[in-house]
Amino acid sequence: MNYRHAFHAGNFADCVKHALLVALLRAMARKPAPFFVLDTHAGTGHYDLTADAARRTNEAANGIFRLLDDTPAALADYLGVVRGLGLYPGSPEIVRDLLRPGDGLACCELHPEDHAPLKQLFRGDAQVAVHRRDGWEAVKALLPPKQKRGLILIDPPYEDPNEFAHAAAGLTLAHRRFPTGVFAVWYPVKHRAPVRAFFDALPMRDIVAYELLLREPLDAARLNGCGVLIVNPPYRFETEARPILDSLLARLGTGEPGAAVSIARIADE
Ligand SMILES: C[S@@+](CC[C@H](N)C(=O)[O-])C[C@H]1O[C@@H](n2cnc3c(N)ncnc32)[C@H](O)[C@@H]1O
């Protein structure tokens, strides 16, 4: 396990993932019944962008730091959450911020150095459980949730060459255990072939892929874009996601050929 999210916190990919995550949580909260969130690959929960790791890569300079001045309307909700929590919140902290009384969050983080601060962040918080366990295993144990409604965020590091295959298998298993859950899987777009193979491996219905490309995905050595694949997206989520992604591209894009937003239905309802 070499991947450490502290080197990447607040980069363009985090902005895409977290802006859509905030919109998904708002959609979940539209119904009064309590919901559960499982964050299978949680990270530390909060990242200090002035710390050595973040400064060394400076990835946030092309991410969150481009968004903070002159906030576009479509990003106001996401950026309000980020400002409230401080630079830069990870997915567990964002989720926790938007839980209502009665909702619950379970986070899995396998790396001991990331698990310890995450555990500390939520010490004494009865609505949050922090596990040092394999996120792929956890879907078997923690799903379906007692709340009956849930969002499962799957955000692996993709450092293993087979991670897309793991993601397809993990998502399939998780969906089998909890077919009515909303599943959001972040994925990198380096080149097209592995992403297509990932989509082709999914057996379930009602899948939409939300993507932001910074450039044509031709150079497999670069993170040319990223996506969030959503199974069972909330009603009319496309309409909400489009302006979010368009605003992100307007701020984070560098005008390279092939830069685009795409919302593609992968499997019918
Ligand atoms: C991309 S980062 C997560 C970022 C976080 N979701 C966020 O948005 O703030 C992926 C995390 O997964 C952890 N990890 C790697 N393999 C894991 C596994 N099998 N189970 C749980 N966590 C794992 C890594 O240590 C890393 O912290």
The ligand as an SDF file (V2000), in Angstrom:
LIG
                    3D

 27 29  0  0  0  0  0  0  0  0999 V2000
   -8.2580    7.7390   -2.9430 C   0  0  0  0  0  0  0  0  0  0  0  0
   -7.9110    7.5050   -1.2580 S   0  0  0  0  0  0  0  0  0  0  0  0
   -9.4090    7.8860   -0.4620 C   0  0  0  0  0  0  0  0  0  0  0  0
   -9.8070    9.3160   -0.4510 C   0  0  0  0  0  0  0  0  0  0  0  0
  -11.1000    9.5910    0.2440 C   0  0  0  0  0  0  0  0  0  0  0  0
  -12.1670    8.7180   -0.2110 N   0  0  0  0  0  0  0  0  0  0  0  0
  -11.5300   11.0290    0.0120 C   0  0  0  0  0  0  0  0  0  0  0  0
  -12.2460   11.2950   -0.9600 O   0  0  0  0  0  0  0  0  0  0  0  0
  -11.1620   11.8720    0.8320 O   0  0  0  0  0  0  0  0  0  0  0  0
   -7.8930    5.7600   -1.1330 C   0  0  0  0  0  0  0  0  0  0  0  0
   -7.6430    5.2580    0.2900 C   0  0  0  0  0  0  0  0  0  0  0  0
   -7.8930    3.8500    0.3290 O   0  0  0  0  0  0  0  0  0  0  0  0
   -6.9880    3.2590    1.2460 C   0  0  0  0  0  0  0  0  0  0  0  0
   -6.9850    1.8240    0.9120 N   0  0  0  0  0  0  0  0  0  0  0  0
   -6.2490    1.1700   -0.0100 C   0  0  0  0  0  0  0  0  0  0  0  0
   -6.6600   -0.1020   -0.1210 N   0  0  0  0  0  0  0  0  0  0  0  0
   -7.6890   -0.2640    0.7560 C   0  0  0  0  0  0  0  0  0  0  0  0
   -8.5660   -1.3390    1.0700 C   0  0  0  0  0  0  0  0  0  0  0  0
   -8.4530   -2.5360    0.4720 N   0  0  0  0  0  0  0  0  0  0  0  0
   -9.5300   -1.1350    1.9900 N   0  0  0  0  0  0  0  0  0  0  0  0
   -9.6690    0.0710    2.6050 C   0  0  0  0  0  0  0  0  0  0  0  0
   -8.8630    1.1270    2.3460 N   0  0  0  0  0  0  0  0  0  0  0  0
   -7.9000    0.9690    1.4260 C   0  0  0  0  0  0  0  0  0  0  0  0
   -5.7060    4.0090    1.0310 C   0  0  0  0  0  0  0  0  0  0  0  0
   -4.8650    3.9090    2.1750 O   0  0  0  0  0  0  0  0  0  0  0  0
   -6.2240    5.4380    0.7940 C   0  0  0  0  0  0  0  0  0  0  0  0
   -6.2520    6.1680    1.9920 O   0  0  0  0  0  0  0  0  0  0  0  0
  1  2  1  0
  2  3  1  0
  2 10  1  0
  3  4  1  0
  4  5  1  0
  5  6  1  0
  5  7  1  0
  7  8  2  0
  7  9  1  0
 10 11  1  0
 11 12  1  0
 11 26  1  0
 12 13  1  0
 13 14  1  0
 13 24  1  0
 14 15  1  0
 14 23  1  0
 15 16  2  0
 16 17  1  0
 17 18  1  0
 17 23  2  0
 18 19  1  0
 18 20  2  0
 20 21  1  0
 21 22  2  0
 22 23  1  0
 24 25  1  0
 24 26  1  0
 26 27  1  0
M  CHG  2   2   1   9  -1
M  END
$$$$
